[in-house]
Amino acid sequence: MSEHQKIHIIGYDELVILMGLLGVDGTVVEDPNKFMDIFEKVSDNPSITMILIAMDLPDEIIDYLIDFKLNNTKPFIYLMPDIFQEEIEERSVFLKKVYKQKGKLLI
């Protein structure tokens, strides 16, 4: 990825810190009500080509993000599942395996 194309993660501190260890810039958001201000700032940055979102959001914000994805090709938006939830085991085989390995991933 060139220096002009960046990934940015917006979310709770655990995943932002984890992705930071991998060299991905991020913004910690503790209050979902402040998400839109941060999202608009990050999405307006032309060097950011992908935004990872790692937090629970209200339905109206999810609807906004879907509309954003339908009407904009950049940046690419990806809502990450919460890999720290135990219920994740019921969702998919891949996420089930990630959840079982999370201790190894965080060491």
N, C-alpha and C positions, 0 to 999 in steps of 0.2 A: 504494500500500500504506500503510495507516495506521501510526501509530507503535506500535501494539500488535501488529502482525503483522510478523515479521522472518524473514529467511532467514539461515541460519548454515551455513558450510562447515567440514567436518572433513576434514583431509587433509595431504598433504605440502606443504612450504613453497611450492613454485612456484605451485600453483593457489590456495592460500589468500592469498598475496600478490597475485596477479593479480586475484582476486575482491575483495580489499580495496581495490584501486584503483577498483573499480566501486561501492564503498560497502557491500559485503557483509561482515558480521562473520564471523570464522572462528577456528578453533583448529588450530594446527599439531601434527601427531602424527607423530613420527619412528619410534615403536615401535608396531606393530600390537597388541601385548599391552596397551597402555594405551588402546586405542580404546574398549573397552566402558565404562570409567569416564567418559570424556569424553562418549560417546554418551548414557549414562544421565543425566548432569548436564544436557546440552543438551536432550534430549527431555523432561525434566521441567519445563522453562521454558515456561510457558503463552504467552509472547509470541512464541515461535519456532514458526512454522507450516510451515516447510520446512527440511529438513536436506539439504544436498548432501554427498555423501561422495566424496572424490577420492583414494582410496588403494587399494592392493591389500590384501585381507583374506583370512584363512583361511576355508575352506569352512564351518566351524562358526559363524563370525560372520555369513557370508552367509545361512546357514540361519536364524539368529536374526533377522536383518533382514527376511527374507521373512515369517517368522512375525509379527514386529512389524507389518509393513505390512498383513497380513491381518486383524489383530485391533485395529488402531488407525487411526482416520481422521486424527488429527492427532498429531504433525506429519507432513506428507508427506515421504517419504524417497526420494531419487533418487541412485543410484550413477552417478557420472560416469565416462565412459570416459577413459582416459589419453591425452590428445591429443598427448603428447610421444613416444609409441611409433611407430616407423617401421612396424610391422606393422599399425597402424591402417588403412593404406591398403587392406588386404584385407577390412576389416569392413563398411564401408558407404560409399555415395557421399557422403553428407553429411559424415561424419567424414574421408573422404579429402580433401575440399575444405578442411575446417578445418585438417587437418594441413599441407596445402600452403601455407596462408596464415598459419601460426603465427608466422613471422618478422614479418609485417606486424602481427599482433595484439599482439605483445609490444613493439613499438617505440613 
